Amino acid sequence: MIQRLNSGRRILTYPAVHPCEAIAPQTLLSSLVALTHNICSYKSKFIASNKRNALEAVRQIGVVRVFLEEVRDGLPGLPSSAVLSFSELHLTFQKVQFLLEDCTRDDARVWMLMNAEQVANQFRILIRAMATALDVLPLDLIHVAVEVKEQIELVMRQARRSKFEIDRNDRRVVGAVKSVLIGFEKGVYPDKSDLKRVLDYVGFKRWSQCEKEVRFLDSEIGFENLRVVGLLSSLKGLLCYCRCVMFETVDGLPGPRPETKSCSSEVLHCLNIEDFRCPISLEIMADPVTIGTGHSYDRSSIKKWFRAGKPICPKTGEKVKNMEVVPNLALKRLIQQYCSDNGIAYGDSGRWNRDIGRTKLAGSLAAEQAMKMVAEFLSQSLEAGTPEEKNKAAYEIRLLSKTSIFNRSCLVEAGVVPHLLKLLSVADSQTQENAIAGLLNLSKHSKGKAEIVENGGVDLIVDLLREGLKVEACQHAAGTLFYLASIDEYRILIGENPRAIPALRELIKNGSHSGKKNALVAIFGLVMHPANHTRVLTAGVVPLLFDMLTSFDSEVLVTDALAILATLAEKPEGTVAISCCKALDSIVGILNSSTSRSTKEFCVSLLLALCVNGGHNMVTLLVKSPSLMGSLYSQLSEGTSRARKRAGSLIKILHEFHERRSSGPVTRVLPQERFVHVR
């Protein structure tokens, strides 16, 4: 029986649970009374649309509550037909509670308004269902006061007659919203007075209220069909426009989307990509679902498993009583956020609609035009606004460019990049941080990279990396260099700046977790160009990387450090620097203990490069590790394709060493020209 609403429930869905047949009448009545109390509590909450229908439903259920309380107090005896009626009533009241929860949500007011007719119909259906459940109630056999019986009979008649139609004011404002969206499609800027009337009607007085609904609409886009996605995208565009144009200040905590901070900064830092892989396919789950044992799998994989006649949990071997699966929306959102934050492609397999936010599409013509208008407005604010207006514009760009490729394109085309670069040298720390965070997001766009570099952005970003007013600004600067370094020409340009790599080294040494990560991936991008290897070695980065392998619990940082080391070891001078750290045992230990496939792959790549360039001395040290060969053989079956190939090469080198040593004295296992002798 439901006592508390399901926090993972999607809006306008009603996952009610029918009470079990064996439930005790006293328990059923107590739960019914509790449900009616909860429903009546919604009377005091703000209801933006369908207010009259919601209050009428609450009023009628309030009368039923008085009746139920008296019946409960008059127990013990109840006829079986009464228990059946109360059971149906319980199911209906659960659905009413879900509907009222949606009507009073403060982050879905515009969406509920646009669905006002559907909501009104749902109220009518549920109140009719209440009347039907009461119809079969044997009132003559239930001992309650006469006036209470009369009240319940009156409610039954009213419930059957109540129309629960959409309110005229709701209809009028829905028309106004549609008119604005049509204007967007035609490229017509909306009248601010029209927008104000809509915002006032739904009770949006602050910037943060608009922002909450933008986030809600964005989260819904990934779960709907294309027809609904179009409306969701249009409304999102409308509210983004209102957020940027209609509100002068940003209320709430500084920094983007403070409400999601606990998820992105605390939960995600405790996870790595291996936590998001399906135990069956070993790929990132696109549509995670949970089975009866509580374990999660990708929908397509577990369905295929069950269809193959295996009614057991693949992870535990436990027999599954019910092969139904439940969507794991919380895990899906975590995966989407992790992939977005780490630049990993995310595919929604099994669904025919795409995640609009992460494509080059706007989702609708209205959303497309609205975003172009917003981009022009923000560019003008950056160019000619007051310091406060410039800060707000930079913050809006920071939000808008975070996940949407289309938004980035519009902002770059509107010319915001040069204005943001100018803000990197201002004395206000918040403005500086917002500007570099916006540039970080825009640097993910190909034209954004070019705009940054062509406007002298590399030197400005490196200066900010060294002397930023906040640590957050420094870590964003490192992240921006990483994205710029994806272009070979820009890798050279960054590497030639004598301050860049030393500044990244300092961030690795003294930065926060996110700062260290961004600095590591930036250096990894730079060492893709051979000329930067010497610069990284000269800056003394290698000892810091080995300290990271032994001093940090974060597998993400360890993996990034290993990726850099494996790349540096491909050159003889890199092998020399790495060999001086005498850390073979640490690398082998990570290979033996890590659960990450990518971490193991970099370990194998690093060990292979060390053997190839380090010659006999390095192989001699490596063969002394008794656990190494077992780990290498496990990679032949469990590793990535690259790890399997490199593990095979390393096994061959080690076998040849043993064979040569057993047949006589040997000083070399590889051609002389591949050696780098280490003293």
C-alpha positions as CSV (number, residue, x, y, z in Angstrom):
1,M,0.0,0.0,0.0
2,I,1.3,3.5,-0.8
3,Q,2.0,5.7,2.1
4,R,4.6,8.0,0.4
5,L,4.8,9.2,-3.2
6,N,7.4,7.6,-5.5
7,S,10.1,10.2,-6.1
8,G,11.1,8.5,-9.3
9,R,7.6,8.8,-10.8
10,R,7.3,10.7,-14.1
11,I,4.8,13.6,-14.2
12,L,1.2,12.9,-15.2
13,T,1.6,9.2,-14.5
14,Y,-0.3,7.4,-11.7
15,P,1.5,4.2,-10.6
16,A,-1.1,3.3,-7.9
17,V,-1.0,0.0,-6.1
18,H,-4.1,-2.0,-5.4
19,P,-4.4,-3.1,-1.7
20,C,-4.0,-6.8,-1.3
21,E,-7.0,-8.9,-0.8
22,A,-6.1,-10.2,2.6
23,I,-5.7,-6.7,4.1
24,A,-7.3,-6.2,7.5
25,P,-10.3,-3.7,7.4
26,Q,-8.8,-1.6,10.2
27,T,-5.5,-1.3,8.3
28,L,-7.3,-0.4,5.1
29,L,-9.4,2.3,6.7
30,S,-6.5,3.8,8.6
31,S,-4.5,4.0,5.3
32,L,-7.6,5.5,3.5
33,V,-7.9,8.2,6.2
34,A,-4.2,9.0,6.0
35,L,-4.6,9.4,2.2
36,T,-7.5,11.7,2.6
37,H,-5.6,13.9,5.1
38,N,-2.7,14.1,2.6
39,I,-5.1,15.1,-0.2
40,C,-6.8,17.7,1.9
41,S,-3.4,19.3,2.7
42,Y,-3.1,20.4,-0.9
43,K,-5.9,22.9,-0.3
44,S,-3.3,25.4,1.1
45,K,-0.7,24.9,-1.7
46,F,-0.2,27.1,-4.7
47,I,-2.0,25.7,-7.8
48,A,-1.2,27.5,-11.0
49,S,-3.7,25.9,-13.3
50,N,-6.8,23.7,-12.9
51,K,-7.2,25.4,-9.5
52,R,-11.0,25.2,-9.4
53,N,-11.0,21.5,-10.4
54,A,-8.3,20.7,-7.8
55,L,-10.1,22.4,-5.0
56,E,-13.4,20.9,-5.9
57,A,-11.8,17.4,-5.8
58,V,-10.2,18.2,-2.4
59,R,-13.6,19.5,-1.1
60,Q,-15.5,16.3,-2.1
61,I,-12.7,14.0,-0.7
62,G,-12.8,16.1,2.5
63,V,-16.4,15.1,3.0
64,V,-15.5,11.5,2.4
65,R,-12.7,11.8,4.9
66,V,-15.3,12.7,7.7
67,F,-17.3,9.6,6.7
68,L,-14.2,7.3,6.7
69,E,-13.1,8.6,10.1
70,E,-16.5,7.8,11.6
71,V,-16.5,4.4,10.0
72,R,-13.1,3.7,11.3
73,D,-14.0,4.7,14.9
74,G,-17.1,2.5,14.7
75,L,-15.3,-0.7,13.9
76,P,-14.9,-3.8,14.4
77,G,-17.5,-5.2,12.0
78,L,-17.6,-4.3,8.3
79,P,-19.4,-6.2,5.5
80,S,-17.2,-7.7,2.8
81,S,-18.8,-5.5,0.1
82,A,-17.7,-2.4,2.1
83,V,-14.1,-3.7,2.2
84,L,-14.2,-4.1,-1.6
85,S,-15.6,-0.5,-2.0
86,F,-12.9,0.9,0.3
87,S,-10.2,-1.0,-1.6
88,E,-11.3,0.6,-4.9
89,L,-11.5,4.0,-3.1
90,H,-8.0,3.6,-1.9
91,L,-6.7,3.0,-5.5
92,T,-8.5,6.1,-6.8
93,F,-7.3,8.3,-4.0
94,Q,-3.7,7.3,-4.6
95,K,-4.2,8.5,-8.2
96,V,-5.8,11.8,-7.0
97,Q,-2.8,12.3,-4.7
98,F,-0.4,11.9,-7.6
99,L,-2.4,14.3,-9.7
100,L,-2.5,16.9,-7.0
101,E,1.2,16.5,-6.5
102,D,1.7,17.4,-10.1
103,C,-0.7,20.3,-10.0
104,T,1.3,21.9,-7.1
105,R,4.8,21.2,-8.4
106,D,6.8,24.5,-8.5
107,D,9.0,23.3,-11.4
108,A,6.3,22.2,-13.9
109,R,3.7,25.0,-13.8
110,V,3.9,25.9,-17.5
111,W,3.9,22.3,-18.5
112,M,0.8,21.6,-16.4
113,L,-0.9,24.7,-17.8
114,M,-0.3,23.4,-21.4
115,N,-1.8,20.1,-20.3
116,A,-4.7,21.7,-18.6
117,E,-7.4,20.0,-20.6
118,Q,-5.9,16.5,-20.0
119,V,-5.6,17.3,-16.3
120,A,-9.2,18.5,-16.1
121,N,-10.3,15.2,-17.8
122,Q,-8.2,13.2,-15.3
123,F,-9.9,15.0,-12.4
124,R,-13.3,14.1,-13.9
125,I,-12.4,10.5,-14.4
126,L,-11.0,10.1,-10.9
127,I,-14.0,11.7,-9.2
128,R,-16.3,9.6,-11.2
129,A,-14.3,6.5,-10.1
130,M,-14.8,7.7,-6.5
131,A,-18.5,7.9,-7.0
132,T,-18.6,4.4,-8.5
133,A,-16.7,3.0,-5.5
134,L,-19.1,4.7,-3.1
135,D,-22.1,3.4,-5.2
136,V,-21.4,-0.2,-4.1
137,L,-21.0,0.8,-0.5
138,P,-23.8,-0.8,1.7
139,L,-24.6,2.4,3.6
140,D,-27.5,0.7,5.4
141,L,-25.1,-1.8,7.0
142,I,-22.6,0.8,8.2
143,H,-23.3,2.5,11.5
144,V,-22.6,6.2,11.2
145,A,-24.5,9.4,12.0
146,V,-27.5,10.1,9.8
147,E,-26.1,13.5,8.8
148,V,-22.8,11.9,7.8
149,K,-24.7,9.5,5.5
150,E,-26.6,12.3,4.0
151,Q,-23.4,14.2,3.3
152,I,-21.8,11.1,1.6
153,E,-24.9,10.6,-0.5
154,L,-24.8,14.3,-1.6
155,V,-21.1,14.0,-2.5
156,M,-21.9,10.9,-4.6
157,R,-24.5,12.9,-6.6
158,Q,-22.2,15.8,-7.0
159,A,-19.3,13.6,-8.1
160,R,-21.5,12.2,-10.9
161,R,-22.7,15.7,-12.0
162,S,-19.4,17.7,-11.7
163,K,-18.1,18.7,-15.1
164,F,-14.5,19.4,-14.2
165,E,-13.9,21.5,-17.4
166,I,-10.8,23.5,-18.2
167,D,-10.9,26.9,-16.6
168,R,-11.5,29.9,-19.0
169,N,-8.5,31.7,-17.6
170,D,-6.3,28.6,-18.1
171,R,-7.6,28.4,-21.7
172,R,-6.8,32.1,-22.3
173,V,-3.2,31.9,-21.0
174,V,-2.7,28.7,-23.0
175,G,-3.7,30.7,-26.0
176,A,-1.3,33.4,-25.1
177,V,1.6,30.9,-24.8
178,K,0.7,29.4,-28.2
179,S,0.6,32.9,-29.7
180,V,4.1,33.6,-28.4
181,L,5.5,30.3,-29.8
182,I,4.0,31.0,-33.2
183,G,5.7,34.4,-33.1
184,F,9.0,32.7,-32.3
185,E,8.6,30.5,-35.3
186,K,8.1,33.6,-37.5
187,G,11.1,35.4,-36.0
188,V,8.9,37.9,-34.1
189,Y,10.2,39.1,-30.8
190,P,7.5,38.7,-28.1
191,D,6.0,41.7,-26.3
192,K,7.3,41.8,-22.8
193,S,3.9,42.7,-21.4
194,D,2.5,39.4,-22.9
195,L,5.4,37.4,-21.3
196,K,4.7,39.1,-18.0
197,R,1.1,38.1,-18.0
198,V,2.0,34.5,-18.6
199,L,4.7,34.6,-15.9
200,D,2.4,36.3,-13.4
201,Y,-0.4,33.7,-14.1
202,V,1.9,30.8,-13.2
203,G,3.4,32.7,-10.3
204,F,6.9,33.1,-11.6
205,K,8.4,36.1,-9.8
206,R,12.0,35.1,-9.7
207,W,14.8,34.0,-12.1
208,S,15.2,30.7,-10.2
209,Q,11.6,29.7,-10.8
210,C,12.1,30.0,-14.6
211,E,15.4,28.0,-14.3
212,K,13.7,25.2,-12.3
213,E,11.1,24.7,-15.1
214,V,13.8,24.9,-17.8
215,R,15.6,22.0,-16.0
216,F,12.3,20.1,-15.7
217,L,11.5,20.4,-19.3
218,D,15.0,19.4,-20.3
219,S,14.7,16.2,-18.2
220,E,11.4,15.3,-19.8
221,I,12.7,15.6,-23.4
222,G,14.7,12.4,-23.2
223,F,11.6,10.4,-22.3
224,E,8.9,11.5,-24.8
225,N,8.0,10.8,-28.4
226,L,8.9,13.4,-31.1
227,R,5.5,15.1,-31.1
228,V,5.7,15.9,-27.4
229,V,9.4,16.7,-27.6
230,G,8.5,19.5,-30.0
231,L,6.2,21.2,-27.5
232,L,8.7,20.5,-24.6
233,S,11.5,22.1,-26.6
234,S,9.3,25.1,-27.6
235,L,8.4,25.8,-24.0
236,K,12.0,25.4,-22.9
237,G,13.0,28.0,-25.5
238,L,10.2,30.3,-24.2
239,L,11.3,30.0,-20.6
240,C,15.0,30.4,-21.5
241,Y,14.1,33.6,-23.2
242,C,12.1,34.8,-20.2
243,R,14.9,33.8,-17.8
244,C,17.4,35.9,-19.8
245,V,15.3,38.9,-20.8
246,M,12.6,39.3,-18.1
247,F,14.7,39.0,-15.0
248,E,17.5,41.4,-14.1
249,T,19.1,39.4,-11.3
250,V,19.9,35.8,-10.6
251,D,18.6,34.8,-7.2
252,G,19.9,31.8,-5.3
253,L,23.4,30.5,-4.7
254,P,26.2,31.4,-7.2
255,G,27.4,28.8,-9.7
256,P,25.3,27.0,-12.2
257,R,22.3,24.8,-11.2
258,P,23.0,24.7,-7.5
259,E,20.1,22.3,-6.9
260,T,22.0,19.6,-8.8
261,K,25.3,20.1,-7.1
262,S,25.0,17.2,-4.7
263,C,24.4,14.8,-7.6
264,S,27.2,16.1,-9.9
265,S,29.9,16.9,-7.4
266,E,29.3,14.3,-4.7
267,V,27.7,11.3,-6.3
268,L,29.5,11.4,-9.6
269,H,32.9,11.9,-8.0
270,C,32.3,8.6,-6.1
271,L,31.6,6.8,-9.4
272,N,33.5,5.9,-12.6
273,I,32.4,4.7,-16.0
274,E,32.6,1.1,-14.9
275,D,29.6,1.7,-12.6
276,F,27.5,2.5,-15.6
277,R,28.3,-0.6,-17.7
278,C,25.7,-3.3,-18.2
279,P,27.0,-6.5,-16.5
280,I,25.9,-8.5,-19.6
281,S,27.2,-6.4,-22.6
282,L,29.9,-4.4,-20.7
283,E,28.8,-1.3,-22.6
284,I,27.5,1.9,-21.0
285,M,23.8,1.4,-20.3
286,A,21.6,3.5,-22.6
287,D,18.3,2.4,-21.0
288,P,19.0,1.0,-17.5
289,V,16.3,-1.1,-15.9
290,T,16.1,-3.0,-12.6
291,I,15.0,-6.6,-12.2
292,G,13.5,-8.3,-9.2
293,T,16.8,-9.0,-7.6
294,G,17.6,-5.3,-7.4
295,H,20.4,-5.4,-10.0
296,S,20.4,-3.1,-13.0
297,Y,21.0,-4.0,-16.7
298,D,20.6,-2.4,-20.1
299,R,17.0,-3.1,-21.2
300,S,18.0,-4.7,-24.6
301,S,20.6,-7.0,-22.9
302,I,18.4,-8.3,-20.1
303,K,15.4,-8.7,-22.4
304,K,17.6,-10.8,-24.8
305,W,18.9,-12.8,-21.8
306,F,15.3,-13.6,-20.6
307,R,14.2,-14.5,-24.2
308,A,17.0,-17.0,-24.3
309,G,15.2,-18.9,-21.6
310,K,17.4,-17.9,-18.7
311,P,15.0,-16.8,-15.8
312,I,17.9,-16.0,-13.5
313,C,19.8,-12.9,-12.5
314,P,23.0,-12.8,-14.6
315,K,25.0,-11.2,-11.8
316,T,24.0,-13.4,-8.8
317,G,22.5,-16.6,-10.5
318,E,19.4,-16.1,-8.3
319,K,16.1,-17.3,-9.9
320,V,13.9,-14.4,-10.9
321,K,10.2,-14.9,-10.0
322,N,9.0,-12.1,-12.3
323,M,10.8,-11.2,-15.5
324,E,9.3,-7.7,-15.5
325,V,11.7,-4.8,-15.6
326,V,11.4,-1.4,-14.0
327,P,13.1,1.7,-15.6
328,N,15.9,3.0,-13.4
329,L,15.4,6.8,-14.1
330,A,17.8,7.9,-11.4
331,L,20.6,5.8,-12.8
332,K,19.8,6.9,-16.4
333,R,20.1,10.6,-15.4
334,L,23.4,9.9,-13.6
335,I,24.8,8.2,-16.7
336,Q,23.6,11.1,-18.9
337,Q,25.2,13.6,-16.5
338,Y,28.5,11.6,-16.3
339,C,28.7,11.3,-20.1
340,S,28.0,15.0,-20.6
341,D,30.6,16.0,-18.0
342,N,33.3,13.8,-19.4
343,G,32.7,14.2,-23.1
344,I,31.5,10.6,-23.6
345,A,29.0,9.8,-26.4
346,Y,25.7,8.7,-25.0
347,G,23.3,6.6,-27.1
348,D,19.7,5.9,-26.1
349,S,19.3,2.4,-27.6
350,G,15.8,1.1,-27.9
351,R,14.3,4.6,-28.3
352,W,13.5,6.1,-31.6
353,N,13.7,9.7,-30.4
354,R,17.0,11.3,-29.7
355,D,18.2,13.4,-26.7
356,I,17.6,16.8,-28.4
357,G,19.8,18.6,-25.9
358,R,22.9,16.8,-27.0
359,T,22.3,17.0,-30.8
360,K,22.6,19.7,-33.3
361,L,18.8,20.2,-33.3
362,A,16.8,22.7,-31.3
363,G,13.8,20.3,-31.1
364,S,11.3,22.7,-32.8
365,L,11.3,25.8,-35.0
366,A,10.1,27.9,-32.0
367,A,12.9,26.7,-29.8
368,E,15.4,27.4,-32.6
369,Q,14.3,31.0,-33.2
370,A,14.0,31.7,-29.5
371,M,17.6,30.6,-28.9
372,K,18.9,32.8,-31.7
373,M,17.1,35.8,-30.1
374,V,18.5,34.9,-26.7
375,A,22.0,34.6,-28.1
376,E,21.7,38.1,-29.8
377,F,20.4,39.6,-26.5
378,L,23.3,38.1,-24.5
379,S,25.9,39.3,-27.0
380,Q,24.6,42.8,-26.8
381,S,24.6,42.7,-23.0
382,L,28.2,41.6,-22.9
383,E,29.2,44.3,-25.3
384,A,27.3,47.3,-23.9
385,G,25.8,46.3,-20.5
386,T,26.7,47.3,-17.0
387,P,29.2,45.2,-15.1
388,E,26.2,43.5,-13.4
389,E,24.5,42.8,-16.8
390,K,27.8,41.4,-18.2
391,N,28.1,39.0,-15.3
392,K,24.5,37.8,-15.7
393,A,25.0,37.4,-19.4
394,A,28.1,35.4,-18.8
395,Y,26.3,33.2,-16.3
396,E,23.4,32.7,-18.8
397,I,25.9,31.6,-21.5
398,R,27.5,29.3,-18.9
399,L,24.1,27.6,-18.4
400,L,22.9,27.6,-22.0
401,S,26.1,26.2,-23.4
402,K,26.5,23.4,-20.9
403,T,24.8,20.5,-22.7
404,S,23.3,21.8,-25.9
405,I,25.3,21.7,-29.1
406,F,22.7,23.8,-30.8
407,N,22.9,26.5,-28.1
408,R,26.7,26.6,-28.5
409,S,26.4,27.1,-32.2
410,C,23.9,30.0,-31.7
411,L,26.1,31.7,-29.1
412,V,29.3,31.4,-31.2
413,E,27.4,32.8,-34.3
414,A,26.1,35.7,-32.2
415,G,29.7,36.7,-31.4
416,V,29.9,36.1,-27.7
417,V,33.4,34.6,-27.6
418,P,35.4,37.9,-28.0
419,H,33.3,39.5,-25.3
420,L,33.8,36.6,-22.9
421,L,37.6,36.7,-23.5
422,K,37.6,40.3,-22.4
423,L,36.0,39.4,-19.1
424,L,38.9,37.0,-18.2
425,S,40.9,40.0,-16.9
426,V,38.2,41.7,-14.9
427,A,38.7,42.1,-11.1
428,D,35.4,40.5,-10.2
429,S,35.9,36.8,-9.4
430,Q,32.4,35.7,-10.1
431,T,32.3,37.4,-13.6
432,Q,35.7,35.9,-14.3
433,E,34.6,32.4,-13.4
434,N,31.3,32.6,-15.4
435,A,33.2,33.9,-18.4
436,I,35.8,31.0,-18.4
437,A,33.1,28.4,-17.7
438,G,31.1,29.7,-20.7
439,L,34.3,29.6,-22.8
440,L,34.9,26.0,-21.6
441,N,31.6,24.9,-22.9
442,L,31.9,26.8,-26.2
443,S,35.4,25.3,-26.7
444,K,33.6,22.0,-27.3
445,H,32.2,23.5,-30.5
446,S,34.5,23.5,-33.6
447,K,33.8,27.1,-34.5
448,G,34.1,28.0,-30.8
449,K,37.6,26.7,-30.7
450,A,38.6,28.8,-33.8
451,E,37.0,31.9,-32.3
452,I,38.9,31.5,-29.1
453,V,42.3,31.0,-30.7
454,E,41.8,33.7,-33.4
455,N,41.0,36.3,-30.8
456,G,44.1,35.6,-28.7
457,G,42.4,33.4,-26.3
458,V,45.2,30.9,-25.6
459,D,47.5,33.5,-23.8
460,L,44.5,34.9,-21.9
461,I,43.4,31.4,-20.8
462,V,46.9,30.5,-19.7
463,D,47.2,33.7,-17.7
464,L,43.9,32.9,-16.0
465,L,45.1,29.4,-15.3
466,R,48.1,30.8,-13.4
467,E,46.5,33.8,-11.7
468,G,42.8,33.2,-11.6
469,L,40.9,34.8,-8.7
470,K,39.1,31.5,-7.8
471,V,40.2,27.9,-8.0
472,E,37.1,27.1,-10.0
473,A,38.2,29.6,-12.7
474,C,41.6,27.9,-12.9
475,Q,40.1,24.4,-13.3
476,H,37.8,25.7,-16.0
477,A,40.8,27.2,-17.8
478,A,42.5,23.8,-17.8
479,G,39.4,22.2,-19.2
480,T,39.3,24.8,-22.0
481,L,42.9,24.0,-22.9
482,F,42.0,20.4,-23.1
483,Y,39.3,21.0,-25.7
484,L,41.5,23.3,-27.6
485,A,44.2,20.7,-27.6
486,S,42.0,18.4,-29.6
487,I,43.2,20.3,-32.7
488,D,46.8,19.5,-33.6
489,E,47.5,23.1,-34.6
490,Y,46.3,24.3,-31.3
491,R,48.3,21.7,-29.3
492,I,51.4,23.2,-30.9
493,L,50.3,26.7,-30.0
494,I,49.5,25.9,-26.4
495,G,52.8,24.0,-26.0
496,E,54.8,26.9,-27.3
497,N,53.4,29.1,-24.5
498,P,56.2,28.7,-21.9
499,R,53.7,29.2,-19.0
500,A,51.1,26.7,-20.1
501,I,52.5,23.3,-19.0
502,P,54.1,24.6,-15.8
503,A,50.8,26.1,-14.8
504,L,49.0,22.8,-15.5
505,R,51.7,21.1,-13.3
506,E,50.9,23.4,-10.4
507,L,47.2,22.6,-10.8
508,I,47.9,18.9,-10.6
509,K,50.0,19.5,-7.5
510,N,47.7,21.9,-5.6
511,G,44.3,21.9,-7.3
512,S,41.0,20.4,-6.3
513,H,39.8,17.0,-7.5
514,S,38.2,18.6,-10.6
515,G,41.2,20.9,-11.1
516,K,43.6,17.9,-11.1
517,K,41.4,16.0,-13.5
518,N,41.1,18.9,-15.9
519,A,44.9,19.5,-15.8
520,L,45.6,15.9,-16.4
521,V,43.3,15.6,-19.5
522,A,44.8,18.9,-20.8
523,I,48.3,17.5,-20.6
524,F,47.1,14.3,-22.2
525,G,45.8,16.3,-25.1
526,L,49.1,18.2,-25.4
527,V,51.3,15.1,-25.4
528,M,49.4,13.9,-28.5
529,H,51.9,16.2,-30.2
530,P,55.5,14.8,-30.0
531,A,57.2,18.1,-29.5
532,N,55.3,18.6,-26.2
533,H,56.8,15.4,-24.6
534,T,60.0,17.1,-23.8
535,R,58.2,20.1,-22.4
536,V,56.1,17.9,-20.1
537,L,59.2,16.0,-18.9
538,T,61.2,19.2,-18.4
539,A,58.3,20.7,-16.3
540,G,58.7,17.7,-13.8
541,V,55.2,16.3,-14.4
542,V,56.2,12.6,-14.3
543,P,57.0,12.4,-10.5
544,L,53.7,14.1,-9.7
545,L,51.9,11.5,-11.8
546,F,53.5,8.7,-9.9
547,D,52.6,10.3,-6.6
548,M,49.0,10.4,-7.9
549,L,49.1,6.6,-8.5
550,T,49.8,5.9,-4.9
551,S,48.2,8.9,-3.1
552,F,44.7,9.1,-4.4
553,D,41.7,6.9,-4.1
554,S,40.1,8.3,-7.3
555,E,40.3,5.8,-10.1
556,V,39.5,8.5,-12.6
557,L,42.7,10.4,-11.7
558,V,44.7,7.2,-11.7
559,T,43.4,6.4,-15.1
560,D,44.2,9.8,-16.5
561,A,47.7,9.7,-15.0
562,L,48.4,6.3,-16.5
563,A,47.2,7.5,-19.9
564,I,49.8,10.3,-19.9
565,L,52.5,8.0,-18.7
566,A,51.7,5.4,-21.3
567,T,52.0,8.1,-24.0
568,L,55.2,9.5,-22.7
569,A,56.8,6.0,-22.4
570,E,56.4,5.6,-26.2
571,K,59.5,7.8,-26.6
572,P,62.9,6.8,-25.2
573,E,63.3,10.0,-23.1
574,G,59.9,9.3,-21.6
575,T,60.9,5.8,-20.6
576,V,64.1,7.2,-18.9
577,A,62.1,9.7,-16.8
578,I,59.5,7.1,-15.9
579,S,62.2,4.5,-15.0
580,C,63.8,6.9,-12.6
581,C,60.7,6.9,-10.5
582,K,61.1,3.1,-9.8
583,A,57.3,2.5,-9.8
584,L,56.9,-0.8,-11.6
585,D,55.4,-2.4,-8.5
586,S,52.8,0.3,-8.3
587,I,51.8,-0.1,-12.0
588,V,51.6,-3.9,-11.7
589,G,49.6,-3.5,-8.4
590,I,47.1,-1.3,-10.2
591,L,46.8,-3.8,-13.0
592,N,46.1,-6.5,-10.5
593,S,43.5,-4.7,-8.4
594,S,41.7,-2.2,-10.7
595,T,38.1,-2.9,-11.8
596,S,38.3,-0.5,-14.7
597,R,38.9,-1.9,-18.2
598,S,40.5,1.4,-19.3
599,T,42.8,1.6,-16.3
600,K,44.0,-1.9,-17.0
601,E,44.5,-1.0,-20.7
602,F,46.8,1.9,-19.9
603,C,48.7,-0.2,-17.4
604,V,49.4,-2.8,-20.1
605,S,50.3,-0.1,-22.6
606,L,52.7,1.5,-20.2
607,L,54.4,-1.7,-19.2
608,L,54.8,-2.7,-22.9
609,A,56.3,0.7,-23.8
610,L,58.7,0.4,-20.9
611,C,59.9,-3.0,-22.0
612,V,60.2,-1.9,-25.7
613,N,62.2,1.2,-24.9
614,G,63.8,0.1,-21.6
615,G,65.4,-3.1,-22.9
616,H,66.9,-6.0,-20.8
617,N,67.0,-4.1,-17.5
618,M,63.4,-3.3,-17.6
619,V,62.3,-6.8,-18.6
620,T,64.5,-8.2,-15.9
621,L,62.7,-6.1,-13.3
622,L,59.3,-7.0,-14.7
623,V,59.6,-10.8,-14.7
624,K,60.2,-10.7,-11.0
625,S,56.6,-9.9,-10.4
626,P,54.8,-13.2,-9.7
627,S,51.3,-11.9,-10.3
628,L,51.9,-10.1,-13.6
629,M,51.5,-13.0,-16.0
630,G,48.1,-14.0,-14.6
631,S,46.8,-10.4,-15.0
632,L,48.1,-10.3,-18.5
633,Y,46.4,-13.5,-19.5
634,S,43.2,-12.3,-18.0
635,Q,43.4,-9.3,-20.3
636,L,43.5,-11.7,-23.3
637,S,39.9,-12.6,-22.5
638,E,38.5,-9.7,-20.5
639,G,40.3,-6.6,-21.8
640,T,39.5,-4.1,-24.5
641,S,40.6,-5.0,-28.0
642,R,43.7,-2.8,-27.6
643,A,44.5,-4.2,-24.2
644,R,44.3,-7.8,-25.6
645,K,46.6,-6.9,-28.4
646,R,49.2,-5.2,-26.1
647,A,48.9,-7.9,-23.4
648,G,49.7,-10.5,-26.1
649,S,52.8,-8.5,-27.2
650,L,54.0,-8.2,-23.6
651,I,53.5,-11.9,-22.9
652,K,55.5,-12.7,-25.9
653,I,58.4,-10.5,-24.7
654,L,58.3,-12.1,-21.3
655,H,58.2,-15.6,-22.7
656,E,61.1,-14.9,-25.0
657,F,63.1,-13.6,-22.0
658,H,62.5,-16.8,-20.1
659,E,63.4,-19.0,-23.1
660,R,66.6,-17.1,-23.8
661,R,67.6,-17.1,-20.1
662,S,67.1,-20.8,-19.8
663,S,69.2,-21.5,-23.0
664,G,72.2,-19.4,-21.9
665,P,73.4,-16.0,-20.9
666,V,71.6,-13.3,-22.8
667,T,71.9,-9.6,-22.4
668,R,69.2,-8.4,-24.7
669,V,65.7,-9.4,-25.7
670,L,65.1,-6.7,-28.3
671,P,67.2,-5.1,-31.1
672,Q,69.9,-2.9,-29.8
673,E,68.5,0.3,-31.4
674,R,65.3,0.0,-29.3
675,F,67.2,0.1,-26.0
676,V,67.5,2.9,-23.6
677,H,70.0,1.9,-20.9
678,V,69.0,3.0,-17.4
679,R,71.7,3.4,-14.8
